């Protein structure tokens, strides 16, 4: 089988009314992403999704489309799509960084490999360790009343774990989390995510107060490029520290674990640049004696399906302790796939068809295509 062409299709899908979100990086109101189709000479088509965000990785839908059409597609056309490791190297040679762009192409290669073999991607990754994955819903960094109302909506759905965005003003952050804890009661696990928004002093103060509220984890309390500061914050609190923006690459994972800067590493294929590198990072964490968490950039159906395949197959991803962010389609007006994924309110299940197990909805693609 040979690759004959690669399509990169820009789309823009709004978040549902009342489910937009807000973090220290800004507000997320719509998702200008890119859908990938890798075509082959045997008629099989692999699907991928690039959840690009300039404030997150520096990529835009325009830069993604340009990189694929002008650099990646010429390098991969004519190649055997099953040689995923080789094609990852070829992508690295023609363009540096751009993890979400590369992840979308690699995702499509795994989809093709599964379709060619007639098995789900999780089977190619060694098979399922678990049949379903616990998940949580995310409350944005809104004013207290709005955050509480959103948390109440999720609890009414039957959600059993919440994450509250913080990282703005510490006093407001603490008040927001306290309001959600009072609403949820003592039995609902609650994590917080600062998205790099605090400095070290603010983080130490805020986490000291939040520790009184029985917090499951604190995700990326300080800036991404200073694992020593993250390690300092970790030593100052009893709340488990999760590294997210600090770990894009395998080398990042090495430095964070070497400096004992985190108790948990958040991973997912888009941020890490591929399914394969997500697994490699999980193995670094496992060797260091820490666990991983399946994070998210609010993916649509294809990207979430890829994450589910990894989450059920990788032992180092401890979703039982730290429920996953496999929730992106729940926040959007559309998921771009023909059959919705099984997501929540408590558990998510991977699709069981060949490859990623999802098919592109052409009508939705037409509607949201840019």
Steps between C-alpha positions, in 0.01 A plus 500: 500500500627849410390849598363684197404833658435678830212745545496765770153653540456804729180507706355720773257348753344717773472380857145446624320795651567498873798265464771737383797491732762735642856439619812700579576476126171676410145408398416202275184586305557327165743243366680580172644152444612293200373162378755276326435233239786276387408326173659178374522307174290221653204729565539512877488846659650584839349775716676745728417819687725795588363693798730795434499799735750788466501576874575138574759381246542791258313322221198630309271328254669696219850400610388138536349487151810665351741264680311192387443601138845649436735301724352184652292372207791519251723312746244224568334450161601168347598354838354196676266641769562200725861612554391747764838539673671577169234752403528672837871546428422642158260753652767602754750558219276734301356707789587547867249534784133526383388209721126518433558505123729197512271319744207533259697337218637224724148440635382440143786253444388297802144515367622358169705230672199385702271506197750299294533242779127501579557579870457802732806717564504392866565145378807624309618665824495166683132463580267647760598497866162649588165508322404853605665812636377727783461862388436843654342825386675837511368821657656811345659785694180703512363714780372297794128497413559389141754235603265364764211485250717313250615254767137447601409423137773235481403344833139485383624305196646244741865603471714353780819707471567869423795718407486873573712747304705742710821697436356853488463693825577260789225640726239461225639158412466379858146637526403323176634165615346539845158566344527188284612291798208623712261413219652160422542384858786288635459195275564655155872516415606846382826597330622848403689619193692831499625474140832669598310801637656538847853594596670283761398718797138512388501125445634427847238726659207376288585133542537548875141624511367250247649208695227565759242414230624145434638555149582194285781667302636840396581519129779726371496757782796698361663579166590219265871563444625481860492147644706621798220739596244224451709275726515776762122535497462121521712491815280768660166320471330172580287524183637279220652716226421427135728621220320585176644792300841404643497171308455526124797280405688193615787727603259712709386183677860409578573840659176513700552151641872559558422805713215326688276785389171310472296213640302460176568579133211595276535348153301487178589446133441857377725671753763227484513497121388140446342195654845341508662786693212504748581137576874572518440780751273272702786250520742767624249587772455134589877454527509799737228349718227750415173467311347673200166668439319527167463873437319686223486801273123458457527271200216405269404140417807381310753638747304372799477153344880493463540599865259227609701231322813610687319537833367144500829344390773680699569379855671821612186710440320478835150621416360307795676742738503807277198486265568596140407811304332296223225758468559729202199389291268569795593870486460552123205555269626213282754217519557447122438122522199296391446314831559679832758355735393347831601780737380519857359625711729276707681270253621518140533197273717468189346425162557138403507521119817470290754780534377789712148358459341825383387636165497860383155659473507666157197718571654638818829551315316702233326710763806586710765510228679835472 
